[in-house]
Amino acid sequence: MRRFFLVEDSPFFEIINFNLAAGATFPVHIHDLDGQRSILVIEGEGFFLGADGAEMTAGTGDMLISEIREPHGVRAVSDMRIVVTIAPPI
């Protein structure tokens, strides 16, 4: 399975599917842009990551919505599939 692939890319939003192996981490990072982002867990278990070591349990069906500028990351405990929507696209 590919690690990630672009599902939709339009002038208004972008949708990306990410497949994370158990133990994989997207380190906490920011984008210096205005807009919003959502992260939807399609399957698996892990954590949404934030500033100052913040963690929030993330499992199948959970969604995180925030400003693109807010620090964010993901850590997979089991194999995990997430769908990220970014508006406007970056």
C-alpha positions as CSV (number, residue, x, y, z in Angstrom):
1,M,0.0,0.0,0.0
2,R,1.3,3.5,-0.9
3,R,2.3,5.7,2.1
4,F,0.1,8.6,0.8
5,F,-1.8,9.7,-2.3
6,L,-3.7,12.7,-3.3
7,V,-7.4,12.1,-3.5
8,E,-8.6,15.5,-4.6
9,D,-6.8,18.7,-5.6
10,S,-9.0,21.7,-6.5
11,P,-8.6,25.5,-6.1
12,F,-10.8,25.2,-3.0
13,F,-9.5,22.2,-1.0
14,E,-7.1,19.3,-1.1
15,I,-7.7,15.8,0.3
16,I,-4.8,13.4,1.0
17,N,-4.9,9.8,2.2
18,F,-2.0,8.7,4.5
19,N,-1.2,5.1,5.4
20,L,0.9,5.0,8.5
21,A,2.6,1.8,9.8
22,A,2.4,1.0,13.5
23,G,5.0,3.2,15.3
24,A,5.2,5.8,12.5
25,T,5.0,9.5,13.5
26,F,4.3,12.7,11.6
27,P,6.2,15.1,13.8
28,V,4.4,18.2,15.1
29,H,4.7,21.0,12.6
30,I,2.9,24.1,11.3
31,H,2.1,25.7,8.0
32,D,2.4,29.5,7.8
33,L,-0.9,29.9,6.0
34,D,-4.5,30.9,6.8
35,G,-7.1,28.2,6.4
36,Q,-8.4,25.0,8.1
37,R,-7.5,21.4,8.2
38,S,-9.2,18.2,9.3
39,I,-7.7,14.8,10.0
40,L,-10.1,11.9,9.9
41,V,-9.0,8.4,11.2
42,I,-10.4,5.9,8.7
43,E,-8.9,2.9,10.5
44,G,-6.4,2.2,13.3
45,E,-5.4,3.7,16.6
46,G,-2.9,6.4,17.6
47,F,-2.7,10.0,18.8
48,F,-3.3,13.5,17.4
49,L,-0.2,15.5,18.5
50,G,-0.1,19.2,19.3
51,A,2.1,21.9,20.8
52,D,4.1,21.4,24.0
53,G,3.8,17.6,23.9
54,A,-0.1,17.6,23.8
55,E,-1.6,14.3,22.8
56,M,-5.2,13.3,22.1
57,T,-6.3,9.7,21.6
58,A,-7.3,9.1,17.9
59,G,-9.2,6.0,16.8
60,T,-11.4,4.9,13.9
61,G,-14.0,7.6,13.2
62,D,-12.3,10.3,15.2
63,M,-11.7,13.7,13.5
64,L,-9.6,16.7,14.5
65,I,-10.4,20.1,13.0
66,S,-8.2,23.1,13.5
67,E,-6.5,26.1,11.9
68,I,-3.7,25.2,9.5
69,R,-1.4,27.4,11.6
70,E,-1.9,25.3,14.8
71,P,0.8,22.8,15.5
72,H,-0.2,19.3,14.6
73,G,1.1,15.8,14.0
74,V,0.0,12.2,14.3
75,R,1.5,9.1,15.9
76,A,0.3,5.6,14.9
77,V,0.0,2.9,17.6
78,S,-1.4,0.4,15.1
79,D,-1.4,0.5,11.3
80,M,-3.4,3.7,10.7
81,R,-5.2,5.2,7.7
82,I,-6.0,8.9,7.9
83,V,-7.6,11.3,5.5
84,V,-6.5,15.0,5.7
85,T,-8.5,17.8,4.1
86,I,-6.9,21.2,3.7
87,A,-8.8,24.3,2.7
88,P,-7.6,26.2,0.9
89,P,-5.0,23.8,-0.5
90,I,-1.3,24.2,0.3
